[in-house]
Structures are given as C-alpha cells and as structure tokens.
Amino acid sequence: MNAEKCFDVTLETGDNWIGINVDNEGTNPPASATIIINDGVTEQTFVIDGEVDAPGGYIIKL
C-alpha cells in the first residue's frame, strides 16, 4: 500500500476525467485508488479500479 497523496485540482465547467493508469496490479488485482473530492461544502468518496493496459476512471460533470 502506498502513502496517501493529496492534490489540489481546479475542475473546469463541463466534463473532467479523473483516473488511474496502472503499471503493476500487485498480488491482489485490480489495483485501486480511493478518491475524495471536497469542494469546501460537500465531500464525496469513490474508488477507481484499474488494470495493466486498462486505466480506470470517472467523468465528473460540472
């Protein structure tokens, strides 16, 4: 398990893609990342699963 990382990102109006590219799935595939989006008022958590050569992601619409 990797250490937690935090990124400040500004989303644009319209479609915003957020996802992961996987180089190694480890011993218990698929690889996954927990994403927390906080706009200062509301917080939403979701999990993205990815496999080697098959990135996982979501489109966030604003």
C-alpha positions as CSV (number, residue, x, y, z in Angstrom):
1,M,0.0,0.0,0.0
2,N,1.3,3.4,-0.9
3,A,1.2,6.5,1.2
4,E,-1.7,8.9,1.0
5,K,-1.2,11.7,-1.5
6,C,-3.2,14.9,-1.8
7,F,-3.7,17.1,-4.9
8,D,-5.4,20.4,-5.2
9,V,-7.1,20.5,-8.6
10,T,-9.4,23.0,-10.2
11,L,-12.1,21.4,-12.3
12,E,-13.4,23.1,-15.4
13,T,-17.1,23.6,-16.4
14,G,-18.1,20.5,-18.4
15,D,-16.5,17.1,-18.4
16,N,-13.5,16.4,-16.2
17,W,-11.8,13.0,-16.4
18,I,-10.1,11.6,-13.3
19,G,-8.5,8.2,-13.3
20,I,-5.5,6.0,-12.8
21,N,-3.0,4.2,-15.0
22,V,-1.7,1.0,-13.6
23,D,1.9,-0.3,-14.1
24,N,1.5,-3.2,-11.6
25,E,-1.6,-4.7,-10.1
26,G,0.3,-6.2,-7.1
27,T,-0.7,-9.5,-5.5
28,N,-4.4,-8.8,-5.2
29,P,-5.7,-7.3,-8.5
30,P,-7.2,-5.0,-9.6
31,A,-5.2,-2.0,-8.4
32,S,-7.4,0.6,-6.8
33,A,-7.3,4.2,-5.6
34,T,-9.7,5.9,-3.2
35,I,-10.6,9.4,-4.4
36,I,-12.1,12.0,-2.1
37,I,-13.5,15.2,-3.7
38,N,-14.2,18.1,-1.4
39,D,-15.5,21.4,-2.7
40,G,-15.4,23.1,0.8
41,V,-19.1,22.3,1.4
42,T,-19.6,18.7,0.3
43,E,-17.3,15.7,0.3
44,Q,-17.7,12.7,-2.0
45,T,-15.6,9.5,-1.9
46,F,-15.3,6.8,-4.6
47,V,-13.0,4.1,-5.6
48,I,-11.3,3.7,-9.0
49,D,-10.1,0.2,-10.1
50,G,-7.6,-0.2,-12.8
51,E,-5.7,-3.0,-14.6
52,V,-2.5,-3.0,-16.6
53,D,-3.3,-1.6,-20.0
54,A,-6.8,-0.8,-18.9
55,P,-7.0,2.5,-16.9
56,G,-9.9,3.1,-14.7
57,G,-11.6,6.4,-14.2
58,Y,-14.7,8.6,-13.9
59,I,-16.0,11.6,-15.7
60,I,-17.0,14.4,-13.4
61,K,-19.5,16.8,-14.9
62,L,-19.8,20.4,-13.7
